[in-house]
Amino acid sequence: MNTAVAVMPIDPNAAFDADVPADIREDVFQEMSDAVSSGESQGRVSIIDHDRIDAVNCRASGIVTIDGTEYQFELEDGNRNGTVLISWNEDRPFERTERTEWALQPLDDAIGSAIESGRGAVLVMKWDGILKFRPEVADIARKYAYDKQFAPGIVTETHWRAAAAKAHLAIVTKEEADLTRERLLTAGPPHRGGIQEV
């Protein structure tokens, strides 16, 4: 007989409400939010790990001391999701947000035409040439990543994507650019219709 019991995840907000006296709940939550936003310990809140996702959004884990008792927490703060209590008094590893690596690749229509005509390797040579001999173009992906981190928004997206398009390139993840390169290099010559005689 299987007697496995499903463990229900802890609702961090309910646990917080149960542990923190009602008359100081709002103040404690605000202090946690302020410490997470600044990345620095302050008052009854000690920051252990901090991850600045971009200029506005961050996550941190820490300890808040209430009436001599220490409680572990993880909180996200910013304009992406608002202020979210991720965990309360749980022993869990802090995971940093994985950063996206950006790259440049030819525009989709050029990729499609090169694959269709069997000239994928030629497009890769041109692509590499632009990145090697035009450093101002090659630098677009790095500048885009920096601005996306510290000045996220429509202006950053529009400006750098237009700059890439002027060079007939698009900003994509490095993973996507690597897959595109592989597709172009493995694209064989175009298939000619008709029946071959043996």
Phi and psi in degrees as a GROMACS rama.xvg file:
@    title "Ramachandran Plot"
@    xaxis  label "Phi"
@    yaxis  label "Psi"
@TYPE xy
-87.7796  119.926  ASN-2
-114.045  29.0593  THR-3
-63.7493  136.79  ALA-4
-111.086  128.293  VAL-5
-72.2321  131.169  ALA-6
-92.8394  121.604  VAL-7
-80.7245  136.556  MET-8
-64.1953  147.43  PRO-9
-77.4641  131.17  ILE-10
-80.017  109.326  ASP-11
-60.9505  -34.6984  PRO-12
-68.2208  -40.4606  ASN-13
-67.1319  -40.1472  ALA-14
-65.0789  -41.5955  ALA-15
-59.5396  -48.7246  PHE-16
-60.2845  -35.6779  ASP-17
-71.4947  -33.2469  ALA-18
-90.7743  -28.2318  ASP-19
-102.321  125.646  VAL-20
-55.3796  139.044  PRO-21
-55.7726  -35.741  ALA-22
-72.0498  -13.9091  ASP-23
-121.347  1.68363  ILE-24
-52.1321  -51.9932  ARG-25
-61.4544  -42.43  GLU-26
-64.7046  -43.962  ASP-27
-62.8202  -45.861  VAL-28
-61.9653  -40.975  PHE-29
-64.7578  -40.714  GLN-30
-63.6058  -41.0638  GLU-31
-62.6512  -45.8575  MET-32
-61.138  -44.215  SER-33
-62.7347  -42.5587  ASP-34
-65.9481  -40.7879  ALA-35
-64.8975  -43.7254  VAL-36
-61.5544  -41.7627  SER-37
-82.1211  -22.7137  SER-38
78.0856  12.0933  GLY-39
-126.772  143.596  GLU-40
-64.8301  143.927  SER-41
-159.51  140.101  GLN-42
57.9139  -127.748  GLY-43
-85.7717  3.67098  ARG-44
-109.051  125.993  VAL-45
-112.785  125.042  SER-46
-87.9466  129.341  ILE-47
-99.4381  -53.4045  ILE-48
-127.842  143.875  ASP-49
-139.988  137.067  HIS-50
-132.997  110.851  ASP-51
-85.7512  109.214  ARG-52
-72.2477  -45.3336  ILE-53
-155.377  -165.508  ASP-54
-61.8717  -23.2993  ALA-55
-114.569  -30.7359  VAL-56
-106.324  140.385  ASN-57
-153.1  163.392  CYS-58
-133.716  149.804  ARG-59
-153.895  155.576  ALA-60
-116.676  152.924  SER-61
-168.787  -168.654  GLY-62
-128.711  134.779  ILE-63
-117.604  132.789  VAL-64
-103.701  122.849  THR-65
-127.301  117.133  ILE-66
50.911  42.2707  ASP-67
83.3132  -3.96577  GLY-68
-105.441  134.132  THR-69
-96.2134  134.433  GLU-70
-124.128  133.132  TYR-71
-85.2284  144.257  GLN-72
-147.185  160.864  PHE-73
-134.372  132.442  GLU-74
-138.413  141.923  LEU-75
-111.43  140.382  GLU-76
-140.549  140.033  ASP-77
150.569  -169.297  GLY-78
-91.8629  -4.74454  ASN-79
-73.4674  -51.3843  ARG-80
-125.719  3.64715  ASN-81
80.509  -153.382  GLY-82
-102.391  118.04  THR-83
-126.373  124.203  VAL-84
-80.9575  110.856  LEU-85
-83.4438  -41.1768  ILE-86
-149.189  152.65  SER-87
-135.648  116.982  TRP-88
56.9627  37.7594  ASN-89
-112.479  145.257  GLU-90
-91.6922  99.713  ASP-91
-141.459  148.609  ARG-92
-71.487  146.004  PRO-93
-86.4209  125.187  PHE-94
-112.478  122.38  GLU-95
-75.063  150.831  ARG-96
-70.6013  127.67  THR-97
-71.1764  129.729  GLU-98
-82.9938  140.04  ARG-99
-84.3258  131.494  THR-100
-95.5378  129.039  GLU-101
-103.633  152.198  TRP-102
-147.19  174.572  ALA-103
-113.435  146.759  LEU-104
-146.681  162.417  GLN-105
-59.2998  157.068  PRO-106
-64.7396  154.553  LEU-107
-55.7841  -40.7386  ASP-108
-65.6101  -36.2537  ASP-109
-68.0066  -38.7678  ALA-110
-63.2799  -49.2741  ILE-111
-59.2702  -44.675  GLY-112
-64.1211  -41.6345  SER-113
-65.0698  -41.2031  ALA-114
-67.7712  -44.2307  ILE-115
-62.5157  -36.3376  GLU-116
-91.5626  -1.2343  SER-117
75.8387  20.3629  GLY-118
-112.946  35.4469  ARG-119
-60.2096  -42.6732  GLY-120
-63.5456  -35.4799  ALA-121
-65.1465  -42.1842  VAL-122
-64.5903  -37.881  LEU-123
-62.9426  -40.4329  VAL-124
-62.0631  -43.2719  MET-125
-64.5057  -44.2882  LYS-126
-57.7811  -49.7532  TRP-127
-62.9863  -37.0052  ASP-128
-63.9398  -43.0751  GLY-129
-60.363  -46.2198  ILE-130
-68.6983  -30.7896  LEU-131
-81.3421  -42.5866  LYS-132
-100.224  -3.93484  PHE-133
-126.97  78.9939  ARG-134
-59.8587  -28.7035  PRO-135
-66.6619  -28.9454  GLU-136
-80.2812  -45.0934  VAL-137
-58.214  -29.2774  ALA-138
-78.9279  -8.65608  ASP-139
-59.2418  -44.8887  ILE-140
-62.757  -40.7091  ALA-141
-65.5222  -43.8619  ARG-142
-66.8616  -37.5075  LYS-143
-61.4252  -47.1252  TYR-144
-60.759  -41.6775  ALA-145
-63.4893  -50.3339  TYR-146
-65.324  -35.6266  ASP-147
-64.2335  -32.6156  LYS-148
-74.5968  -45.1933  GLN-149
-105.621  -13.8078  PHE-150
-144.75  59.8106  ALA-151
-65.609  149.455  PRO-152
146.483  -177.76  GLY-153
-65.971  -33.6144  ILE-154
-64.0935  -45.76  VAL-155
-60.5528  -48.7449  THR-156
-58.9469  -49.9627  GLU-157
-63.6762  -47.6279  THR-158
-60.3731  -53.9276  HIS-159
-75.0028  -32.0002  TRP-160
-68.8553  -35.5856  ARG-161
-67.6644  -39.2781  ALA-162
-62.7411  -41.3698  ALA-163
-66.6998  -42.0671  ALA-164
-62.8768  -32.0561  ALA-165
-59.5531  -31.1118  LYS-166
-94.6775  13.335  ALA-167
62.8679  35.8098  HIS-168
-126.685  164.527  LEU-169
-127.604  148.836  ALA-170
-87.7306  124.42  ILE-171
-139.796  171.608  VAL-172
-68.015  154.174  THR-173
-60.1373  -37.771  LYS-174
-59.3987  -44.079  GLU-175
-65.7011  -40.7757  GLU-176
-63.1368  -39.84  ALA-177
-64.3558  -41.06  ASP-178
-65.6965  -39.2133  LEU-179
-63.4834  -43.9119  THR-180
-58.4931  -45.8241  ARG-181
-62.1841  -43.787  GLU-182
-60.5093  -43.3659  ARG-183
-66.2444  -40.7547  LEU-184
-73.3564  -22.8141  LEU-185
-98.5024  -1.84507  THR-186
-72.0442  119.651  ALA-187
-81.3474  -179.824  GLY-188
-62.9355  156.038  PRO-189
-62.5838  146.367  PRO-190
-79.0356  127.881  HIS-191
-94.4082  130.831  ARG-192
-69.0911  170.455  GLY-193
110.538  172.311  GLY-194
-104.596  132.508  ILE-195
-93.1519  138.436  GLN-196
-87.2954  145.668  GLU-197
